[in-house]
Amino acid sequence: MSEAIAFVATCPICKRTQLQEGFTYTVLEKLLKGGYPIEAHCEGCGLCWPVSIQQRVELGRVITGHLRKRLDALV
């Protein structure tokens, strides 16, 4: 079973900051490579919005760091 990556996002409407559900590495890699939107959801007001480019870059760095650690563990 694959680990999941979660992220924090702030709702642009009600400004509520909350932890977003985790994505598996495989799903995030496909989303980041394919340019498909990664959406966040606010439980307070119900809004869904695509996360910013900066947040996508940060998620990419997290994935890269985790994958590097996994490869290092194999060597």
C-alpha positions as CSV (number, residue, x, y, z in Angstrom):
1,M,0.0,0.0,0.0
2,S,1.4,3.4,-1.0
3,E,1.9,6.2,1.5
4,A,-0.2,9.3,1.1
5,I,0.8,13.0,1.0
6,A,-1.5,15.5,2.6
7,F,-1.2,19.3,2.4
8,V,-2.6,22.4,4.0
9,A,-4.6,24.9,2.1
10,T,-6.4,28.1,3.0
11,C,-9.8,28.8,1.6
12,P,-9.9,31.9,-0.6
13,I,-13.4,32.7,0.6
14,C,-13.7,32.1,4.3
15,K,-9.9,32.0,5.0
16,R,-10.2,28.7,6.9
17,T,-6.9,26.8,6.9
18,Q,-7.2,23.0,6.9
19,L,-5.5,19.8,6.1
20,Q,-6.5,18.4,2.8
21,E,-7.0,14.7,2.2
22,G,-3.8,12.8,1.2
23,F,-3.0,11.7,-2.3
24,T,-0.9,8.7,-3.1
25,Y,2.5,9.4,-4.7
26,T,1.4,7.8,-7.9
27,V,-1.7,10.0,-8.2
28,L,0.2,13.1,-7.4
29,E,3.0,12.4,-9.9
30,K,0.4,11.9,-12.6
31,L,-1.4,15.2,-11.6
32,L,1.9,17.1,-11.5
33,K,3.3,15.8,-14.7
34,G,0.0,16.0,-16.6
35,G,-0.9,19.5,-15.6
36,Y,-4.3,18.4,-14.3
37,P,-5.6,20.6,-11.4
38,I,-5.1,19.5,-7.9
39,E,-8.2,20.7,-6.0
40,A,-8.6,21.7,-2.3
41,H,-11.9,21.6,-0.5
42,C,-13.2,23.8,2.3
43,E,-15.3,21.9,4.9
44,G,-16.5,25.3,6.2
45,C,-18.1,26.9,3.2
46,G,-18.0,23.9,0.7
47,L,-15.8,25.7,-1.9
48,C,-13.5,23.6,-4.2
49,W,-10.6,25.4,-5.9
50,P,-7.5,24.5,-7.7
51,V,-4.3,24.8,-5.6
52,S,-1.8,27.4,-6.7
53,I,1.2,26.8,-8.9
54,Q,3.5,27.4,-5.9
55,Q,1.7,24.8,-3.8
56,R,2.0,22.3,-6.8
57,V,5.8,23.0,-6.8
58,E,6.0,22.4,-3.1
59,L,4.1,19.1,-3.4
60,G,6.5,18.1,-6.2
61,R,9.4,18.8,-3.9
62,V,7.8,16.6,-1.2
63,I,7.3,13.8,-3.6
64,T,10.9,14.1,-4.9
65,G,12.3,14.1,-1.4
66,H,10.3,11.0,-0.4
67,L,11.3,9.2,-3.5
68,R,15.0,10.1,-3.0
69,K,14.8,8.7,0.6
70,R,13.3,5.5,-0.7
71,L,16.0,5.1,-3.4
72,D,18.7,5.7,-0.8
73,A,17.2,3.0,1.4
74,L,17.5,0.5,-1.4
75,V,21.2,1.1,-1.9
